[in-house]
Amino acid sequence: MAVDSSHGELPLRTYVALRDLIIRGRLAPGARVRESDVSERFGISRTPAREALMRLKQEGFVVEDPNSAKTRLRVAPLATDDVFELWSLIGSIEGQALARVDRRSSAQRARLANALAGINSRLIAADAARPRVADLVFDSQKEFHEHMVHALAGPRTRLLYDIIRPHVERYEWAHSTRMTAGLRTSTHEHEEVIERIRQGDGAAARIAIEAHWSKAAKRTAHVIGLIIDEAAAQPLTGARRGAAAAMMRRAATLTVFLFCGAPATEATAQPDVQPRSAVVETETLVQRADSLTRLERWPEARDAWRRVLAANPHLARGWYMLGTVERNSGNRASAIGAFAKYLEQGGAPPIERAFFGGNAPADVAYAVAGLHAAAGHQDSAAHWLQHSLELGLRNPFRIGRDSTLRGLWTDPRFARFAPRGRRAASKGGRPTLLFFGMRFAASTQGPMRTCARSRQLPTASLPISHRCPRELL
């Protein structure tokens, strides 16, 4: 499909792409968003980048850093109050749409109910799959609600819905990556709504969907609170002091759940507060594990992280750190197992990725591919590399710079990322270099090798500014 590169289209495309990165946690809450970075990432000038950021600011996805004298934009922090406000709004809008279901014929209602039942079945399957892919769960849940509203709502209701929905999705994504109890409660509530649609009872359908969102608000707010508290409990650094300050207000209530809180058996249950001694003991274990990791005392660090995970096997960061320690120790199989558990947990919460860096699910899947490739397991390496691309691997052209993955460069799925640099014979016996699509004629005269463009001009005849740096050769 051709890309419209007109100035009027670029800000919209950039805005949509950035908004999706924020919604799916690729840009974590509190992360700095620079105009220059946006321009470079999307290959656009600063004007459309600035317009996209201003629109995100108007809609509340990015905010100005209150602790900076200059205008600096950061991704808006998460807040549990937002959950209750947004869930109330989205529930009312969907209820308004469902109230119109009795205006549809029985055949239309049956088709809609069957379509929603199919989407709900896919959601149940994605939620039960292991490893659990958060993107599939998120997309299925989003499809269920959007299909229902767009099939029943009027144009103005759909307009309001499309404005609110992206803000809801941001919290739904964070919730889907962290929840441990599964979505069976939500899918059961979906089934009740589907039955009311099939019956054509608009009033009952409206009550059912509003009750669903009311209960979901409590479940989501609980998980968002844990995410906020985990970030607040981490040591503050200058880079994240301002972003973390707004989150500190809730740290006292649920900090106990940072490392040792057991997941609730029911989706709506609240955590039991552990004794103060248990909190101190578990925090001490984590601090010791962190310290041993920084000192690169790998055997002791491995044992320390295993003790942490014995206390809380649902701590995604613990599995990531254990995998890192095992990889640095040369234990490929153990590292792969730990990283797989990390991905099974849904990866680190989005807010955590900005502070630990490089441990987004796509990056971890890429690391697992490298471990398999180093062990000679090319099929497994290809599987995990493809999985990392599906999860949104940043800068996929790193594949072509990673010699560990050399065996996959000929795979049709990854050939576009493979390096195109190779030497070939040229006229007069002088070597030429094909480097990322540009031909160079190399010369070894003088203390430093230089190269001439493909016109085969003598190197000495070129100005210094037209000579290629030594690194290219």
C-alpha positions, 0 to 999 in steps of 0.5 A: 500500500502506498504511503501518503507522505503529504504534510497533512497526512504525516501528523495524523499517521505519526499521532496514531503510531505514537498513541499505539506505542503509549497504549501498548506500553512501548512508551512507558508512563513517565517516559520522556518523549522528545520531538527529535526522537520522534522525527528520527524514529519515523523519518519525518521532519520536526513539524509533523512530529511537533503537531502529533505531540501537541495532539497527544498532549491535548488528549492527555496521553502526554503531559508537561514535566512539572519538575522541569523549567523547560517544556518537556513532555512525558507519557502521562502517568497511570492513576487509579482514579482514571480507571473509575472515571473512564470505566463509568463513561465507557459503560454508559456509552456501551449501555446506550448502544445496547439499549437499541438492540430491540430495534434490530430484527431477530435475524440481525440479533442472531448474527451479532450474537453469533459474531460476539460469541466467536470473538469471546471464544477466541478471547478465552483461548488466548487467555488460556494459551501458554505462553500467554501472548498479551497482544492476542488477549488485548486485541480480542477483548478490544474487538469484542467491545468495538464490534458490539458498539459499532453494530448497534450505536448511532453515529454520535454515540460511535464518535464519543466512543472512539474518543474515550476508547483509546484511553480505556485501552491503555489501562486494559493493556497494562491490566492484561500484562499483569493479571494472574487470575485470568479473564474467565470472570470477564468472559462469563459477563460477556456471555450474559451480555450476548444472551441479552442481545440474542433475546432482544432485551435492550434494558437487560442488555444495558444493565448487564454491560454497565454492571460488567464495566463497574466490576471490571473497574474494581479489578483493573484499579486493583492491578493498576494500583500494584503497578504504581506501587511497584514503581514507587517502591523502586529506588529513585534516580534523577532521571525518574524522580519527577515521574515517580513523585506523582505515584508515591501517594499510594505507596504506603498501602500496597507496597507489601505486594511488591515482592511477596504478595500472593495473587488473589484467587478471585478477580475482585479480591483484595490482597491480605496485608503481610506482617511487617517482618515478612515485608522486610525479609522479602525486600532484603532478599531482593536487595541482596539479589540486586547487589550480587547481580551488580557485583557480577557474582553470578552463582550467588546472584542466581541463588538469591533470585531463586529465593525471591521467586520462591517467595513470589513466582509471579514477579516478572522482574525476578524471572527476567533477572534470573534469566540475565544471571543465567545467561551471563553464567553461560547456562543457556538452557536455564536462561531460556527457561527463565526468560520463557517464564518472564514472557509467560507472566506477560513481561514486566509492567509497562511502567517498569520497562522505562526504569529497567530498560531492554526487558520489554517482551520483544527484546526478551524474545529476541534474546531467547532467539540468540540463545537458541542460535548460539546453541545451534537450534536454528528452528527454535531460534527462528521461532523466537525471532519471529515471535519477537517481531510479532511483539514489536521488536524495536530496530529489527535491523539489528538482526543483520548486525548480530553475527549470532543470527547469521544462520537465519539471514537466508530465511525468507522471513528475515532476509530483508534485515540481513546485511547486504555488504559483500566484496566483489571483484572490480575492474583492474583487480581493485576490490569494490564494496557493496554496502547497504545498496551503495557501491564503493571502490576501495583504495589501500594507498596511504596509511588509511584506507579510503573509498571512492563512489561507484564512478570509479574515480581515483581516491586522490581526486576526491575531496576529503568530505567525499571520502568514506570513513574507515569503519565502512571498510 
